[in-house]
Structure formats: structure tokens, C-alpha cells
């Protein structure tokens, strides 16, 4: 990121100094030219008056000189002197006036002070105004207002402060999503726990009644306990999906990981006669050329395995789940497709949310794809789901290669 604010301040300061220097030079030039003009006019007037006074004194004497001098300004009359000459005559003389202080030498200082004040005021307003907005935004965010956004108030700014406002908006947006997701997750968890707990309480009540039903009640208690255990395990996997990848930094071969996952999936799919076909690109199939990934291999294995298990669950008997992996520039792309019924367009946007189940799905609690998405996102990857034109669901997993 270029230091745009730095350059703005630097250019503004340099421009201010240039204007101040230009003002000083202009002031001195004006002062010099103006002084020269005044001196020229003064000497011309002095010479003309002395000439008129000398003519009047020579041909009319002192009375004629007094008549000529009477038209002069009082200051000129006060400075008139009659100097005696060697031949006994008098010669009029006008000594120059005393030099007085001029305001012209103060111009350069005034220009510099004015330029410095204007630049300081503009710079202070340019910096403090958006900083004040940022401060107000942080205060509102700390008070719980997650809808506050700062980028619209920055106008046309394109500098570091505008970038900071943009990052603040991204942070506020992410916090709003996380809190909304947390609230939705708590609501869904409480809803999912309520049903097995209610059946568990009912089974305990039946077990306490005299007259039989003990074996049936105990079987129901065992079933609901297993469901609760599965739900809690999935919730723990969901909460750990974002932390385990950051805690582990292991380099692993994605091709070997896919082979293990597909072998396990093929073993599970045997009773339903479903085939899991793995296709690796030449680069991934070559152990010497295959790229490696960095992160938590067990977490990523769990995420990809959930995607493949989801494809197995909806594949018809005798169908095939295709798993293909290839490299695309700086990423590793894994594609999983099945021959099932696919999903509705509305479900494509929500199928990775917690506790979302497909149409007609009765097993599980709807956390498998949520765990998969978070495990993949923890490795800076993403997963997309699309309906195949020929039928079935197509999922693309993209991971950055190391």
C-alpha cells in the first residue's frame, strides 16, 4: 500500500513553502521597485523646486522667494535652507527628509505567518475531522451498535485514513455476522436439544412406572443419549474447526490425504454398491512434483470427508461419486460430484449453515457441511456447491498451495 497520506502532507508542505518563498521574493521586489520609484519622484520634485526657488531669489529677491515657497507643503518649507556662497549670494537647498520606518520589510514575515497559519489549519482539519469520525465509530461499536459504517462519511478520500475506515467497516460487518451466527447457532442448538431431551424425560418417566416397559424405555434412553452425544461431538468439531488450523502448521501431501479419504469412503459405500472414483492430475499423482499444503491435515481430512459422505448419502444404489483433484495456478482444486437428485436453488445458499438438512434427510443433525466449510476456510480455502445439468450435486473445493 502506497503512503498516500504521507505524500499529500509532503506535497502540501512543499507547496506552502514554495508559496511563502514566492511571497517573500515578490514582497522584496515590490519594495525595491516602489522605493526606486519614490526616490526618482522625490529627486525630480526637489530639483524642480530648487530650480524655481533659485530663479525667484536671483531675479526677485527674498519677497519673490517667499511667494514661490508659500505654495510648497509645510514640510518642504520647513526644510528649506539658504546657503551663503563665496561671492556673497545665497543658494536655496532642500535637505532630504529623515528616514522613517516602512511597513514594506514586514511583508515577508507576514506572508510566511499567513501561509503557515493557513496550512496548519487546513492540515489540522484534514486529519482531525476523519479521525474524529473514526473515534465516534469505535465508540458506537463499543456500545454495541454493529450497524455503524464509516466509509460513506469519508467522501472522496483515497488515503490511509480512508483505508482504515474501510477496514473498520469490514471488521464491523464481520462482527455483525459472527454475533448473528452465534445467536442463530444458540437458537438452533437449543431447538435441536429440546426434542431428544423431551423424549429422554418421557422415557425416564416410563421407566419409573410400574408394570413393564423398562426394556423399551431403556432402549429409548440409550438412543436419545447417543443422539445427544453425536450432537455435542459435532458441535465441538464445529467450534474447533477455526482454531485447530491456526494451532497446527504441518506440511502434508494433499494427494495422499485424498487417497486415504476415498479408501475409507469406498469401504463405507460397499453395502450400497456405490463406487468412489478418485482422479488425480499428473502433477498431483507424481509424488515428487505434487504440491504440499500447510495446516491441520486431520481437520482438513474431516472437512473433505464430510463433503464426500454427503455425496454418498444421496447417491443411488449402483451410482458413482467422482472425486477429481488438479492444480490451478497457485491453488489446488478438488471437485466432488454425485448422481443424486441435487438440491433446490434456495438450499444451495443455505446448505453450509448449521442444522440445515436436505429434503427427506432424517439422519444427522445438519452439521457435516458446516464443519466442512469452516475446516476449509481455516486453510484459507473456499467451497462452492452447484447443481449438475445432468443431475446430482457438484462441489468445488479450492485450497492455496504452499
C-alpha positions in Angstrom: 0.0 0.0 0.0 1.5 3.3 -1.0 1.8 6.0 1.7 -0.7 8.4 0.1 -1.3 10.5 3.1 2.5 10.9 3.6 2.8 12.2 0.0 -0.2 14.5 0.5 1.3 16.1 3.5 4.7 16.3 1.9 3.4 18.0 -1.3 1.2 20.4 0.8 4.1 21.4 2.9 6.4 21.8 -0.1 3.7 23.9 -1.9 3.3 26.1 1.2 7.0 26.7 1.5 7.2 27.5 -2.2 4.3 30.0 -1.9 5.8 31.6 1.1 9.2 31.9 -0.7 7.5 33.3 -3.7 5.6 35.8 -1.5 8.9 36.9 0.1 10.6 37.4 -3.2 7.5 39.3 -4.5 7.5 41.5 -1.4 11.1 42.4 -1.8 10.7 43.1 -5.5 7.7 45.3 -4.8 9.6 47.1 -2.1 12.7 47.7 -4.3 10.7 48.9 -7.3 8.4 51.0 -5.2 11.3 52.6 -3.3 13.1 53.3 -6.5 10.0 55.0 -8.0 9.6 57.1 -4.9 13.2 58.2 -4.9 13.0 59.2 -8.5 9.9 61.2 -8.0 11.4 62.8 -4.9 14.6 63.9 -6.7 12.6 65.2 -9.6 10.4 67.3 -7.4 13.3 68.5 -5.3 15.3 69.6 -8.4 12.3 71.5 -9.8 11.6 73.3 -6.6 15.2 74.2 -6.0 15.4 75.5 -9.6 12.2 77.6 -9.1 13.5 78.9 -5.7 16.9 79.8 -7.2 15.3 81.8 -10.1 12.9 83.6 -7.8 15.7 84.5 -5.4 18.0 85.7 -8.2 15.6 87.9 -10.0 13.1 88.9 -7.3 14.9 88.6 -4.1 13.6 87.4 -0.9 10.0 88.6 -1.4 9.8 86.6 -4.7 11.3 83.5 -3.0 8.6 83.8 -0.2 5.9 83.9 -2.8 7.2 80.7 -4.5 7.8 78.8 -1.2 4.3 79.7 0.0 2.8 77.2 -2.5 5.0 74.4 -1.1 3.9 71.9 1.6 4.7 72.9 5.1 7.2 70.1 5.4 9.1 71.4 2.4 9.1 75.0 3.6 10.5 73.9 7.0 13.4 72.1 5.3 14.3 75.0 3.0 17.8 76.3 3.7 19.7 79.3 2.2 23.3 78.6 1.9 25.7 81.6 1.6 28.1 81.3 -1.3 31.7 82.6 -1.7 30.5 85.5 -3.9 28.1 86.7 -1.2 25.0 85.3 -2.8 22.5 82.9 -1.3 21.7 79.5 -2.7 18.5 77.6 -1.8 18.8 74.0 -0.6 16.3 71.2 0.4 17.9 68.6 2.6 16.3 65.1 2.2 13.7 64.2 4.9 14.5 62.0 7.8 14.1 58.3 7.0 11.0 56.8 8.7 10.2 53.2 9.4 8.5 51.4 6.5 6.0 48.6 6.6 7.4 47.0 3.5 10.1 45.0 5.3 7.4 43.3 7.4 5.7 41.9 4.3 7.8 38.7 4.0 7.2 37.8 7.7 3.5 38.5 7.3 3.4 36.3 4.2 5.2 33.5 5.9 3.0 33.7 9.0 -0.2 33.8 7.0 0.9 30.8 4.8 1.9 28.8 7.9 -1.4 29.5 9.6 -3.5 28.6 6.6 -1.5 25.4 6.0 -1.6 24.4 9.7 -5.4 25.0 9.9 -6.1 23.1 6.7 -3.8 20.2 7.8 -5.4 20.0 11.2 -8.9 19.9 9.8 -7.9 17.4 7.1 -6.5 15.0 9.8 -8.7 15.6 12.8 -12.1 15.5 11.1 -11.9 11.9 9.8 -10.1 10.8 13.0 -13.0 12.2 14.9 -15.3 10.1 12.8 -13.2 7.0 13.4 -13.3 7.7 17.1 -17.0 8.1 17.1 -17.4 4.9 15.1 -15.2 2.9 17.6 -17.3 4.4 20.5 -20.6 3.4 18.9 -19.2 -0.1 18.1 -18.0 -0.5 21.7 -21.6 0.5 22.8 -23.0 -2.4 20.7 -24.0 -0.6 17.6 -22.8 -3.1 15.0 -24.5 -1.3 12.1 -22.2 1.7 12.2 -20.2 2.3 8.9 -17.6 4.9 8.3 -16.7 4.6 4.6 -19.7 6.7 3.3 -18.6 9.6 5.5 -15.1 9.7 4.0 -16.3 11.2 0.8 -13.7 11.1 -2.0 -10.7 10.4 0.2 -8.3 7.8 -1.1 -5.6 7.6 1.5 -4.6 5.6 4.6 -7.4 7.1 6.7 -10.0 6.0 4.1 -8.4 2.6 4.1 -8.7 2.5 7.9 -12.4 3.4 7.6 -12.8 0.6 5.0 -11.1 -1.9 7.3 -13.3 -0.7 10.2 -16.4 -1.4 8.1 -15.1 -4.8 7.3 -14.4 -5.5 11.0 -17.9 -4.3 12.0 -19.5 -6.3 9.2 -17.6 -9.4 10.3 -18.5 -8.8 14.0 -22.2 -8.4 13.0 -22.1 -11.7 11.0 -20.3 -13.5 13.9 -22.8 -12.4 16.5 -25.8 -13.1 14.2 -24.3 -16.5 13.5 -23.7 -17.1 17.3 -27.3 -16.1 18.1 -28.6 -18.3 15.3 -26.4 -21.2 16.4 -27.6 -20.9 20.0 -31.2 -20.9 18.8 -30.7 -23.9 16.6 -28.8 -25.8 19.3 -31.5 -25.2 21.8 -34.1 -26.3 19.3 -32.1 -29.5 18.4 -31.5 -30.3 22.1 -35.1 -29.8 23.1 -36.5 -32.8 21.2 -34.2 -35.5 22.4 -34.3 -34.2 25.9 -38.1 -34.3 25.9 -38.1 -37.9 24.6 -35.4 -38.7 27.2 -37.5 -37.3 30.0 -40.5 -39.2 28.7 -38.5 -42.4 28.6 -37.3 -41.9 32.2 -40.9 -41.3 33.3 -42.0 -44.5 31.6 -39.2 -46.4 33.3 -40.4 -45.2 36.7 -43.9 -46.5 36.1 -44.7 -50.0 37.5 -45.9 -52.7 35.2 -43.2 -53.2 32.5 -41.8 -51.0 29.6 -38.5 -51.0 31.3 -36.6 -52.5 28.4 -38.3 -50.2 25.8 -37.7 -47.2 28.0 -34.0 -48.1 28.5 -33.6 -48.6 24.7 -35.1 -45.2 24.1 -32.9 -43.6 26.7 -29.9 -45.2 25.1 -30.9 -44.0 21.6 -31.5 -40.4 22.8 -28.2 -40.4 24.7 -26.4 -41.5 21.6 -28.1 -38.7 19.6 -27.1 -36.1 22.2 -23.6 -37.5 22.2 -23.4 -37.1 18.4 -24.8 -33.6 18.5 -22.3 -32.5 21.2 -19.5 -34.1 19.2 -20.5 -32.3 16.1 -20.8 -29.0 17.9 -17.3 -29.4 19.3 -16.0 -30.2 15.9 -17.7 -27.1 14.6 -16.2 -24.8 17.3 -12.7 -26.3 16.8 -12.7 -26.1 13.1 -11.3 -22.5 13.1 -8.8 -22.9 15.9 -7.0 -26.1 15.0 -5.7 -25.0 11.7 -4.1 -21.9 13.3 -2.6 -24.0 16.1 -1.0 -26.6 13.7 1.5 -25.8 10.9 2.1 -29.2 9.3 3.1 -29.7 5.7 1.2 -32.6 4.1 0.6 -34.1 0.7 -2.9 -33.5 -0.4 -2.9 -36.4 -2.9 -2.1 -38.9 -0.1 -4.8 -37.3 2.0 -7.4 -37.8 -0.7 -6.4 -41.4 -1.3 -7.0 -42.2 2.4 -10.3 -40.4 2.4 -11.6 -42.1 -0.7 -10.4 -45.5 0.6 -12.4 -45.0 3.8 -15.4 -43.7 1.8 -15.3 -46.7 -0.6 -15.3 -49.0 2.4 -18.5 -47.3 3.8 -20.2 -47.3 0.4 -19.8 -51.1 -0.3 -23.1 -52.1 1.4 -25.0 -49.8 -1.0 -22.9 -50.7 -4.1 -21.7 -47.1 -4.6 -18.3 -46.5 -6.2 -16.0 -43.8 -5.2 -13.7 -42.9 -8.2 -10.6 -40.8 -7.5 -8.9 -39.0 -10.4 -5.7 -37.1 -9.8 -4.0 -34.8 -12.2 -0.5 -35.9 -13.4 1.2 -33.2 -11.2 -0.7 -34.4 -8.1 -0.2 -38.1 -8.9 3.6 -37.6 -9.1 4.9 -37.8 -5.5 8.0 -35.8 -6.5 6.0 -33.0 -8.2 2.9 -32.9 -6.0 2.4 -29.6 -4.1 2.0 -29.6 -0.4 -0.5 -27.8 1.9 0.1 -26.3 5.3 -2.2 -26.5 8.2 -4.1 -29.2 10.1 -4.3 -32.4 8.0 -6.8 -34.1 10.4 -9.1 -31.1 10.4 -9.0 -30.9 6.6 -9.5 -34.6 6.3 -12.6 -34.3 8.4 -13.9 -31.5 6.2 -13.3 -33.1 2.8 -14.6 -36.4 4.2 -17.9 -34.7 5.2 -18.3 -33.4 1.6 -17.8 -36.9 0.2 -20.0 -38.5 2.8 -22.8 -36.1 1.9 -22.4 -37.2 -1.8 -22.5 -40.8 -0.7 -25.7 -40.3 1.3 -27.6 -39.0 -1.7 -26.1 -41.3 -4.3 -28.5 -44.0 -5.6 -27.5 -47.7 -5.3 -25.0 -48.6 -8.0 -24.1 -45.0 -8.6 -20.7 -43.3 -8.6 -19.2 -40.5 -6.6 -16.5 -38.8 -8.7 -13.6 -37.1 -6.9 -11.2 -35.2 -9.1 -8.2 -33.1 -8.0 -6.0 -30.8 -10.0 -3.8 -27.7 -9.7 -4.9 -24.3 -11.0 -2.1 -21.7 -10.9 -1.4 -21.3 -7.1 -4.3 -23.4 -5.9 -5.4 -27.0 -5.5 -8.9 -27.6 -6.8 -10.9 -30.7 -5.5 -14.2 -31.5 -7.3 -16.8 -33.9 -5.9 -19.9 -34.8 -7.9 -22.6 -37.4 -7.3 -25.5 -38.8 -9.3 -28.2 -38.0 -6.7 -31.3 -35.7 -7.0 -29.4 -32.5 -6.3 -30.8 -29.7 -4.2 -33.2 -26.9 -4.6 -31.8 -23.5 -5.7 -32.8 -21.9 -2.4 -30.9 -24.7 -0.4 -27.7 -24.0 -2.4 -27.3 -20.7 -0.5 -28.0 -22.1 3.0 -26.7 -25.7 2.9 -23.5 -24.8 4.6 -25.3 -23.2 7.6 -25.6 -25.2 10.8 -28.5 -27.6 11.2 -29.7 -27.3 7.6 -30.8 -30.7 6.2 -31.6 -31.7 2.7 -35.1 -32.6 1.6 -36.1 -36.0 3.0 -32.9 -36.3 5.1 -33.6 -37.8 8.5 -30.1 -38.9 9.7 -27.7 -36.5 11.3 -28.3 -33.0 12.7 -27.1 -31.0 9.7 -23.6 -30.0 10.9 -21.5 -32.0 8.5 -21.3 -29.4 5.7 -20.9 -26.6 8.2 -17.9 -28.3 9.7 -16.5 -28.9 6.2 -16.9 -25.2 5.2 -15.2 -24.0 8.4 -12.4 -26.5 8.1 -11.7 -25.5 4.5 -12.0 -21.8 5.4 -9.5 -22.3 8.2 -7.0 -23.3 5.5 -7.8 -20.1 3.5 -9.9 -22.1 1.1 -13.5 -22.0 -0.1 -16.1 -24.4 -1.1 -19.0 -24.0 -3.7 -22.0 -26.1 -4.5 -23.8 -26.3 -7.8 -26.4 -28.5 -9.4 -25.2 -30.5 -12.3 -27.2 -30.1 -15.6 -27.3 -34.0 -15.9 -28.5 -34.4 -12.3 -26.7 -34.6 -9.0 -24.7 -32.1 -6.9 -21.3 -30.7 -7.8 -18.9 -29.3 -5.1 -15.7 -27.5 -5.8 -13.1 -27.1 -3.0 -10.2 -24.6 -3.6 -7.2 -24.5 -1.4 -4.0 -22.4 -1.6 -0.9 -24.5 -2.4 2.4 -23.9 -0.4 
